[in-house]
Amino acid sequence: EVITFSEADYEGVRLPHDDPVVVTLLVELFTMKRILIDSGSSADILYKHAFDQLRIPTDQLKPVKTPLVGFTGEMIHPLGSINLSVVAGTTPCQTQVEMT
């Protein structure tokens, strides 16, 4: 199901805008707040602190050999990757996807 934004969602926003989109999603049955959506990014990143709060054993992470490179050129080596169930929206207008 497509999730769209209406005029009501723009209340208080000066157009045109380049504000980040921050949402709340259900990730593996936990409500995760302040998720930044960056449509220009090629990676879905979950910080270790948030991962730890999901209480998923680290042995479920799949090894990742490719480092991530930040805006300033710094390299970060991920602990691994994992597929997680993500739910957006509320019934009856919601969608569930599996994200890596």
C-alpha positions as a LaTeX table, in Angstrom:
\begin{tabular}{lrrr}
\hline
Residue & $x$ (\AA) & $y$ (\AA) & $z$ (\AA) \\
\hline
Glu1 & 0.00 & 0.00 & 0.00 \\
Val2 & 1.27 & 3.46 & $-0.91$ \\
Ile3 & 1.78 & 5.88 & 1.96 \\
Thr4 & 1.27 & 9.52 & 0.96 \\
Phe5 & 1.25 & 12.88 & 2.69 \\
Ser6 & $-1.66$ & 15.34 & 2.50 \\
Glu7 & $-1.87$ & 19.11 & 2.87 \\
Ala8 & $-2.58$ & 18.58 & 6.60 \\
Asp9 & 0.91 & 17.08 & 6.97 \\
Tyr10 & 2.43 & 20.35 & 5.76 \\
Glu11 & 0.95 & 22.37 & 8.63 \\
Gly12 & 3.66 & 24.70 & 9.93 \\
Val13 & 6.06 & 23.90 & 7.07 \\
Arg14 & 7.24 & 26.73 & 4.82 \\
Leu15 & 7.26 & 25.64 & 1.19 \\
Pro16 & 9.42 & 24.90 & $-0.67$ \\
His17 & 11.29 & 22.95 & 2.00 \\
Asp18 & 14.24 & 20.60 & 2.34 \\
Asp19 & 13.45 & 19.44 & 5.85 \\
Pro20 & 14.31 & 15.86 & 6.79 \\
Val21 & 11.44 & 13.41 & 7.19 \\
Val22 & 11.41 & 11.75 & 10.62 \\
Val23 & 8.87 & 9.00 & 11.36 \\
Thr24 & 7.93 & 6.41 & 13.96 \\
Leu25 & 7.83 & 2.78 & 12.78 \\
Leu26 & 7.22 & $-0.64$ & 14.29 \\
Val27 & 10.45 & $-2.65$ & 13.97 \\
Glu28 & 10.32 & $-6.30$ & 15.06 \\
Leu29 & 7.30 & $-5.46$ & 17.28 \\
Phe30 & 9.11 & $-2.55$ & 18.97 \\
Thr31 & 8.03 & 1.05 & 18.39 \\
Met32 & 11.08 & 2.91 & 17.10 \\
Lys33 & 10.86 & 6.70 & 17.18 \\
Arg34 & 12.85 & 9.38 & 15.39 \\
Ile35 & 13.71 & 7.39 & 12.26 \\
Leu36 & 15.31 & 9.67 & 9.69 \\
Ile37 & 14.29 & 8.97 & 6.11 \\
Asp38 & 17.01 & 10.01 & 3.68 \\
Ser39 & 15.94 & 9.14 & 0.15 \\
Gly40 & 19.42 & 10.01 & $-1.11$ \\
Ser41 & 21.13 & 7.38 & 1.05 \\
Ser42 & 22.05 & 3.96 & $-0.27$ \\
Ala43 & 22.16 & 2.31 & 3.18 \\
Asp44 & 19.63 & 1.57 & 5.91 \\
Ile45 & 21.59 & 2.04 & 9.14 \\
Leu46 & 20.60 & 0.91 & 12.62 \\
Tyr47 & 22.91 & 2.10 & 15.36 \\
Lys48 & 24.16 & $-0.51$ & 17.83 \\
His49 & 22.35 & 1.08 & 20.78 \\
Ala50 & 19.01 & 0.73 & 18.96 \\
Phe51 & 19.91 & $-2.80$ & 17.81 \\
Asp52 & 20.71 & $-3.80$ & 21.40 \\
Gln53 & 17.29 & $-2.55$ & 22.54 \\
Leu54 & 15.63 & $-4.92$ & 20.04 \\
Arg55 & 17.20 & $-7.77$ & 22.06 \\
Ile56 & 18.22 & $-9.68$ & 18.94 \\
Pro57 & 21.30 & $-11.88$ & 19.49 \\
Thr58 & 24.33 & $-10.57$ & 17.59 \\
Asp59 & 24.96 & $-14.07$ & 16.20 \\
Gln60 & 21.97 & $-13.43$ & 13.89 \\
Leu61 & 23.97 & $-10.71$ & 12.09 \\
Lys62 & 25.38 & $-11.70$ & 8.70 \\
Pro63 & 28.96 & $-10.62$ & 8.05 \\
Val64 & 29.50 & $-7.50$ & 5.91 \\
Lys65 & 32.88 & $-6.91$ & 4.25 \\
Thr66 & 32.21 & $-3.50$ & 2.69 \\
Pro67 & 32.79 & $-0.46$ & 4.93 \\
Leu68 & 30.48 & 2.56 & 4.97 \\
Val69 & 32.00 & 5.92 & 4.06 \\
Gly70 & 30.64 & 9.07 & 5.69 \\
Phe71 & 30.36 & 12.61 & 4.30 \\
Thr72 & 33.78 & 13.55 & 5.63 \\
Gly73 & 35.43 & 10.42 & 4.24 \\
Glu74 & 35.61 & 8.48 & 7.50 \\
Met75 & 35.18 & 4.72 & 7.14 \\
Ile76 & 33.00 & 2.67 & 9.47 \\
His77 & 32.93 & $-1.12$ & 9.46 \\
Pro78 & 29.39 & $-2.42$ & 10.14 \\
Leu79 & 28.94 & $-5.18$ & 12.72 \\
Gly80 & 26.82 & $-7.00$ & 10.12 \\
Ser81 & 23.48 & $-7.00$ & 8.38 \\
Ile82 & 20.11 & $-8.45$ & 9.32 \\
Asn83 & 16.61 & $-8.60$ & 7.84 \\
Leu84 & 14.00 & $-6.95$ & 10.07 \\
Ser85 & 10.22 & $-6.66$ & 9.78 \\
Val86 & 9.10 & $-3.02$ & 9.56 \\
Val87 & 5.48 & $-1.82$ & 9.79 \\
Ala88 & 4.45 & 1.70 & 8.75 \\
Gly89 & 1.04 & 3.22 & 9.38 \\
Thr90 & $-1.92$ & 1.98 & 11.39 \\
Thr91 & $-4.76$ & $-0.36$ & 10.51 \\
Pro92 & $-6.42$ & $-0.23$ & 8.02 \\
Cys93 & $-3.79$ & 1.89 & 6.22 \\
Gln94 & $-0.52$ & 0.17 & 6.95 \\
Thr95 & 2.17 & $-1.72$ & 5.13 \\
Gln96 & 4.74 & $-4.26$ & 6.29 \\
Val97 & 8.08 & $-4.81$ & 4.59 \\
Glu98 & 11.28 & $-6.67$ & 5.32 \\
Met99 & 14.33 & $-4.42$ & 5.34 \\
Thr100 & 18.02 & $-5.27$ & 5.50 \\
\hline
\end{tabular}
